[in-house]
Amino acid sequence: MSLPRWLPLLLLAAAGGTFLFRPATVLEFENSGRGVVARYAVKAGDAFSITYQHSIYRQPVVEEFSVGPGGELILTGVRSDSGAVLEYFGFSDSRPFHALNRPMRTIVFRVAMEGAQTLTLGGRRISFLRLGDPGDRIVLRLADVSMASRGIAWAAGALRGKGIFAWPRSSR
């Protein structure tokens, strides 16, 4: 009894479909006011940081995060050389780094008016100005997204950049 010739192709297509539609965890930055969504692949334990100028004291601050095993963002520390900034955050001493363990599901930012925030992830530095203008509301969360939907969103963005399509950027 021989196997039909098409069976290996069917098995290969099924395996590829499983790969394409298996969800992967991403950091999702959403500016719903502009229909902009940016996603960056991460896995549990990955670290990233957000750097910005403190709005009152005009001093640099770095908030360090990690991706928790249960689908949460964990604020793991705050770093600043400014005693005033550290006091603002409620720290009573002037050590430049304070370790924390604060899990969160979402974090809301406003794109800074002066010196926009910067995401540092895996050696890449990405300005929040890529997500919107100063004052825009950005929601950061973890999401599970399949490779197929990420590919479709990427292709739509590339085509939109060439003026071929003009639908909203949200890829939900």
Backbone as CSV, one residue per row, in Angstrom:
resi,resn,N_x,N_y,N_z,CA_x,CA_y,CA_z,C_x,C_y,C_z
1,MET,0.843,-1.173,0.000,0.000,0.000,0.000,0.894,1.243,0.000
2,SER,0.777,2.076,-1.000,1.623,3.264,-1.094,0.839,4.501,-0.669
3,LEU,1.593,5.469,-0.197,0.989,6.738,0.224,0.704,7.597,-0.998
4,PRO,-0.400,8.326,-0.966,-0.660,9.253,-2.076,0.459,10.288,-2.176
5,ARG,0.753,10.748,-3.385,1.837,11.700,-3.616,1.610,13.030,-2.906
6,TRP,0.374,13.408,-2.708,0.055,14.699,-2.113,0.147,14.692,-0.588
7,LEU,0.238,13.514,0.045,0.253,13.443,1.504,1.444,14.187,2.131
8,PRO,2.669,14.041,1.625,3.774,14.821,2.209,3.543,16.336,2.110
9,LEU,2.972,16.780,0.991,2.679,18.213,0.848,1.626,18.659,1.854
10,LEU,0.627,17.824,2.073,-0.409,18.144,3.052,0.173,18.226,4.453
11,LEU,1.051,17.286,4.796,1.696,17.307,6.114,2.592,18.530,6.274
12,LEU,3.318,18.884,5.227,4.171,20.071,5.266,3.327,21.329,5.423
13,ALA,2.216,21.427,4.720,1.322,22.585,4.844,0.730,22.669,6.238
14,ALA,0.364,21.530,6.814,-0.191,21.523,8.177,0.857,21.981,9.189
15,ALA,2.092,21.502,9.022,3.158,21.920,9.934,3.431,23.414,9.791
16,GLY,3.457,23.907,8.564,3.673,25.340,8.329,2.545,26.169,8.906
17,GLY,1.317,25.705,8.749,0.168,26.415,9.307,0.235,26.477,10.819
18,THR,0.650,25.376,11.425,0.804,25.372,12.884,1.834,26.407,13.310
19,PHE,2.943,26.482,12.589,3.983,27.454,12.901,3.484,28.889,12.709
20,LEU,2.799,29.135,11.601,2.342,30.491,11.300,1.266,30.991,12.256
21,PHE,0.438,30.096,12.757,-0.683,30.532,13.579,-0.466,30.303,15.074
22,ARG,0.705,29.787,15.443,1.038,29.643,16.858,1.342,31.032,17.424
23,PRO,0.705,31.402,18.524,0.939,32.753,19.047,2.327,32.910,19.662
24,ALA,2.868,34.108,19.511,4.127,34.495,20.133,3.855,35.725,20.989
25,THR,4.605,35.881,22.051,4.419,37.021,22.944,5.143,38.240,22.378
26,VAL,4.462,39.374,22.418,5.036,40.637,21.940,4.779,41.735,22.959
27,LEU,5.691,42.710,23.009,5.422,43.972,23.688,4.604,44.779,22.701
28,GLU,3.441,45.209,23.111,2.566,45.949,22.213,2.405,47.372,22.718
29,PHE,2.768,48.324,21.859,2.611,49.748,22.145,1.481,50.248,21.265
30,GLU,0.401,50.732,21.880,-0.754,51.162,21.102,-1.066,52.633,21.343
31,ASN,-1.176,53.358,20.248,-1.653,54.736,20.261,-3.007,54.694,19.568
32,SER,-4.069,54.448,20.348,-5.392,54.257,19.748,-5.917,55.537,19.104
33,GLY,-5.456,56.693,19.567,-5.885,57.954,18.973,-5.426,58.122,17.541
34,ARG,-4.344,57.451,17.178,-3.812,57.554,15.813,-3.893,56.238,15.064
35,GLY,-4.385,55.194,15.741,-4.464,53.889,15.084,-3.117,53.257,14.842
36,VAL,-2.139,53.532,15.705,-0.786,53.008,15.539,-0.542,51.919,16.578
37,VAL,-0.059,50.780,16.116,0.329,49.692,17.002,1.728,49.247,16.587
38,ALA,2.644,49.198,17.551,3.990,48.677,17.298,4.179,47.463,18.195
39,ARG,4.763,46.415,17.631,4.955,45.176,18.379,6.395,44.709,18.259
40,TYR,6.930,44.219,19.387,8.297,43.717,19.428,8.287,42.371,20.133
41,ALA,8.810,41.353,19.478,8.804,39.994,20.020,9.641,39.919,21.296
42,VAL,9.086,39.248,22.312,9.770,39.027,23.581,9.411,37.628,24.082
43,LYS,10.122,37.201,25.118,9.766,35.956,25.794,9.932,36.163,27.291
44,ALA,9.373,35.281,28.076,9.455,35.392,29.536,10.918,35.552,29.952
45,GLY,11.160,36.510,30.833,12.507,36.776,31.324,13.246,37.869,30.575
46,ASP,12.796,38.242,29.383,13.457,39.310,28.632,13.370,40.620,29.406
47,ALA,14.431,41.404,29.316,14.481,42.702,29.996,14.414,43.815,28.961
48,PHE,13.824,44.931,29.365,13.792,46.137,28.540,13.702,47.326,29.474
49,SER,13.935,48.507,28.931,13.864,49.707,29.768,13.233,50.850,28.987
50,ILE,12.703,51.799,29.754,12.158,53.034,29.211,12.958,54.163,29.844
51,THR,13.575,54.993,29.003,14.385,56.120,29.467,13.666,57.411,29.110
52,TYR,13.665,58.362,30.048,12.996,59.651,29.798,13.545,60.711,30.735
53,GLN,13.181,61.950,30.463,13.502,63.074,31.341,12.328,63.263,32.304
54,HIS,12.597,63.328,33.583,11.533,63.552,34.559,10.883,64.904,34.279
55,SER,9.560,64.935,34.261,8.840,66.138,33.830,8.991,67.319,34.783
56,ILE,9.239,67.067,36.056,9.380,68.165,37.022,10.845,68.550,37.192
57,TYR,11.703,67.558,37.426,13.098,67.832,37.765,14.033,67.873,36.554
58,ARG,13.530,67.517,35.364,14.325,67.582,34.131,15.634,66.801,34.235
59,GLN,15.557,65.652,34.890,16.709,64.770,35.052,16.379,63.405,34.444
60,PRO,17.387,62.700,33.939,17.125,61.395,33.317,16.681,60.342,34.334
61,VAL,15.749,59.504,33.874,15.240,58.377,34.657,15.206,57.162,33.734
62,VAL,15.562,56.017,34.268,15.425,54.761,33.540,14.557,53.840,34.389
63,GLU,13.459,53.397,33.809,12.622,52.387,34.457,12.936,51.068,33.779
64,GLU,13.345,50.081,34.575,13.740,48.783,34.039,12.619,47.776,34.269
65,PHE,12.354,46.971,33.252,11.258,46.011,33.284,11.745,44.640,32.836
66,SER,10.945,43.632,33.161,11.140,42.310,32.580,9.775,41.740,32.221
67,VAL,9.805,40.722,31.378,8.590,40.032,30.974,8.379,38.891,31.951
68,GLY,7.268,38.933,32.675,6.985,37.913,33.680,6.478,36.624,33.065
69,PRO,6.602,35.534,33.808,6.189,34.231,33.279,4.677,34.096,33.125
70,GLY,3.916,34.944,33.811,2.460,34.855,33.752,1.820,35.884,32.840
71,GLY,2.582,36.460,31.931,2.017,37.421,30.993,1.913,38.823,31.566
72,GLU,2.732,39.130,32.549,2.712,40.474,33.119,4.042,41.177,32.871
73,LEU,3.989,42.493,32.896,5.184,43.328,32.842,5.616,43.547,34.284
74,ILE,6.890,43.416,34.564,7.366,43.588,35.934,8.346,44.749,35.967
75,LEU,8.009,45.783,36.744,8.943,46.880,36.979,9.981,46.346,37.951
76,THR,11.226,46.187,37.455,12.280,45.579,38.267,13.193,46.604,38.915
77,GLY,13.121,47.869,38.476,13.968,48.865,39.108,13.825,50.237,38.500
78,VAL,14.242,51.229,39.275,14.272,52.623,38.829,15.691,53.121,39.026
79,ARG,16.208,53.796,38.002,17.581,54.294,38.032,17.585,55.789,37.733
80,SER,18.277,56.554,38.586,18.492,57.982,38.337,19.625,58.463,39.240
81,ASP,20.416,59.393,38.720,21.476,60.001,39.528,20.958,61.194,40.319
82,SER,19.686,61.553,40.113,19.098,62.714,40.783,18.398,62.313,42.078
83,GLY,18.874,62.865,43.190,18.228,62.619,44.480,16.790,63.113,44.494
84,ALA,16.519,64.228,43.818,15.161,64.771,43.776,14.211,63.810,43.061
85,VAL,14.664,63.221,41.966,13.840,62.252,41.235,13.581,61.026,42.104
86,LEU,14.614,60.535,42.759,14.451,59.356,43.607,13.483,59.646,44.752
87,GLU,13.578,60.838,45.333,12.636,61.218,46.391,11.217,61.283,45.843
88,TYR,11.050,61.799,44.633,9.736,61.857,43.992,9.116,60.459,43.907
89,PHE,9.954,59.459,43.602,9.479,58.078,43.519,9.285,57.431,44.888
90,GLY,9.652,58.134,45.952,9.443,57.622,47.301,10.622,56.885,47.890
91,PHE,11.784,56.993,47.273,12.972,56.337,47.814,13.645,57.284,48.798
92,SER,14.033,56.752,49.947,14.553,57.618,51.009,16.065,57.803,50.967
93,ASP,16.771,57.048,50.148,18.224,57.251,50.051,18.598,57.594,48.613
94,SER,19.844,57.964,48.426,20.265,58.480,47.113,21.023,57.454,46.273
95,ARG,20.882,56.168,46.587,21.496,55.157,45.702,20.929,55.352,44.294
96,PRO,21.735,55.269,43.255,21.233,55.547,41.909,20.283,54.479,41.359
97,PHE,20.286,53.266,41.938,19.389,52.215,41.468,18.611,51.633,42.634
98,HIS,17.314,51.486,42.420,16.442,50.876,43.430,15.697,49.713,42.782
99,ALA,15.966,48.508,43.297,15.326,47.310,42.770,13.876,47.239,43.248
100,LEU,13.019,46.773,42.372,11.602,46.621,42.678,11.114,45.292,42.110
101,ASN,9.902,44.950,42.444,9.242,43.787,41.860,7.751,44.093,41.813
102,ARG,7.352,44.915,40.829,5.961,45.356,40.708,5.357,44.848,39.403
103,PRO,4.553,43.781,39.478,3.900,43.291,38.261,2.745,44.197,37.847
104,MET,2.590,44.351,36.537,1.529,45.179,35.966,1.024,44.515,34.691
105,ARG,-0.228,44.746,34.364,-0.789,44.240,33.105,-0.637,45.262,31.984
106,THR,-0.847,46.531,32.300,-0.692,47.594,31.301,0.013,48.769,31.946
107,ILE,0.681,49.549,31.114,1.344,50.777,31.560,0.953,51.854,30.553
108,VAL,0.534,52.995,31.067,0.131,54.095,30.190,1.187,55.189,30.245
109,PHE,1.595,55.653,29.087,2.557,56.744,28.955,1.913,57.857,28.142
110,ARG,2.400,59.053,28.314,2.140,60.155,27.388,3.478,60.450,26.729
111,VAL,3.489,60.569,25.412,4.733,60.906,24.737,5.175,62.260,25.273
112,ALA,6.400,62.336,25.755,6.906,63.539,26.418,6.948,64.729,25.473
113,MET,6.695,65.909,26.046,6.723,67.140,25.262,8.146,67.509,24.863
114,GLU,9.093,67.249,25.749,10.508,67.535,25.461,11.304,66.262,25.690
115,GLY,12.022,65.828,24.705,12.845,64.631,24.865,12.000,63.394,25.067
116,ALA,11.408,62.882,24.018,10.509,61.732,24.109,11.189,60.530,24.747
117,GLN,10.398,59.676,25.327,10.879,58.448,25.937,11.530,57.560,24.880
118,THR,12.418,56.693,25.365,13.092,55.744,24.486,12.966,54.356,25.075
119,LEU,12.530,53.419,24.244,12.502,52.008,24.608,13.854,51.413,24.238
120,THR,14.469,50.682,25.172,15.681,49.927,24.870,15.340,48.454,25.053
121,LEU,15.480,47.704,23.977,15.111,46.289,23.972,16.107,45.531,23.112
122,GLY,16.838,44.629,23.742,17.770,43.804,22.981,18.782,44.577,22.168
123,GLY,19.305,45.666,22.712,20.302,46.461,22.002,19.716,47.476,21.034
124,ARG,18.396,47.471,20.842,17.751,48.456,19.966,17.199,49.588,20.812
125,ARG,17.281,50.798,20.272,16.713,51.978,20.935,15.645,52.543,20.008
126,ILE,14.420,52.667,20.545,13.283,53.087,19.737,12.599,54.265,20.421
127,SER,12.525,55.386,19.733,11.895,56.583,20.286,10.381,56.448,20.261
128,PHE,9.725,56.933,21.302,8.265,56.952,21.341,7.698,57.861,20.254
129,LEU,8.519,58.732,19.676,8.039,59.590,18.585,7.653,58.769,17.357
130,ARG,8.099,57.518,17.283,7.661,56.628,16.205,6.202,56.227,16.391
131,LEU,5.686,56.417,17.609,4.315,55.998,17.923,3.324,57.144,17.899
132,GLY,3.817,58.369,17.989,2.905,59.506,18.003,3.625,60.797,18.328
133,ASP,2.828,61.818,18.476,3.340,63.153,18.770,3.354,63.406,20.265
134,PRO,4.109,64.412,20.717,4.103,64.755,22.136,2.677,64.945,22.650
135,GLY,2.411,64.338,23.815,1.090,64.400,24.428,0.202,63.218,24.102
136,ASP,0.536,62.445,23.051,-0.287,61.283,22.702,-0.202,60.223,23.800
137,ARG,-1.298,59.504,23.995,-1.403,58.444,25.000,-0.966,57.125,24.376
138,ILE,-0.014,56.456,25.022,0.514,55.176,24.561,0.237,54.139,25.647
139,VAL,-0.371,53.026,25.266,-0.625,51.935,26.208,0.326,50.797,25.868
140,LEU,1.068,50.354,26.877,2.009,49.252,26.740,1.426,48.038,27.442
141,ARG,1.454,46.904,26.744,0.974,45.649,27.324,1.671,44.499,26.625
142,LEU,1.543,43.317,27.186,1.973,42.109,26.494,0.779,41.549,25.743
143,ALA,1.015,40.986,24.577,-0.048,40.378,23.788,0.495,39.122,23.131
144,ASP,-0.387,38.191,22.856,-0.028,36.999,22.100,-0.546,37.185,20.677
145,VAL,0.378,37.153,19.724,0.053,37.425,18.326,0.726,36.360,17.467
146,SER,0.002,35.838,16.495,0.583,34.817,15.618,1.537,35.459,14.619
147,MET,2.454,34.652,14.110,3.391,35.137,13.108,2.643,35.574,11.849
148,ALA,1.559,34.871,11.526,0.782,35.231,10.334,0.202,36.633,10.479
149,SER,-0.382,36.951,11.632,-0.970,38.287,11.790,0.110,39.363,11.850
150,ARG,1.274,39.040,12.433,2.373,40.016,12.416,2.850,40.253,10.996
151,GLY,2.925,39.191,10.189,3.346,39.332,8.797,2.357,40.150,7.983
152,ILE,1.075,39.923,8.217,0.049,40.692,7.515,0.148,42.167,7.901
153,ALA,0.310,42.444,9.203,0.427,43.836,9.655,1.671,44.487,9.056
154,TRP,2.793,43.739,8.999,4.017,44.285,8.413,3.802,44.594,6.935
155,ALA,3.199,43.653,6.202,2.973,43.860,4.773,2.039,45.040,4.537
156,ALA,0.999,45.152,5.356,0.072,46.278,5.216,0.795,47.597,5.446
157,GLY,1.680,47.629,6.453,2.450,48.846,6.722,3.366,49.196,5.560
158,ALA,4.000,48.175,4.982,4.890,48.420,3.846,4.102,48.938,2.646
159,LEU,2.951,48.346,2.396,2.133,48.798,1.269,1.559,50.183,1.522
160,ARG,1.157,50.441,2.763,0.617,51.753,3.109,1.695,52.821,2.929
161,GLY,2.942,52.469,3.291,4.053,53.404,3.124,4.300,53.760,1.675
162,LYS,3.910,52.880,0.766,4.064,53.147,-0.665,2.805,53.790,-1.240
163,GLY,1.823,54.081,-0.370,0.600,54.736,-0.818,-0.397,53.807,-1.481
164,ILE,-0.201,52.481,-1.332,-1.091,51.532,-1.984,-2.380,51.348,-1.183
165,PHE,-2.266,51.250,0.134,-3.434,51.101,0.996,-3.426,52.209,2.036
166,ALA,-4.591,52.601,2.492,-4.670,53.685,3.463,-5.625,53.371,4.598
167,TRP,-5.736,52.113,5.014,-6.596,51.804,6.139,-5.875,52.108,7.437
168,PRO,-6.597,52.175,8.567,-5.945,52.475,9.855,-4.873,51.450,10.166
169,ARG,-3.865,51.857,10.919,-2.727,51.012,11.208,-3.000,49.942,12.244
170,SER,-4.042,50.026,12.993,-4.314,49.020,14.020,-4.441,47.660,13.369
171,SER,-3.767,46.676,13.908,-3.793,45.339,13.314,-4.544,44.368,14.201
172,ARG,-5.556,44.803,14.826,-6.343,43.928,15.702,-7.303,43.112,14.916
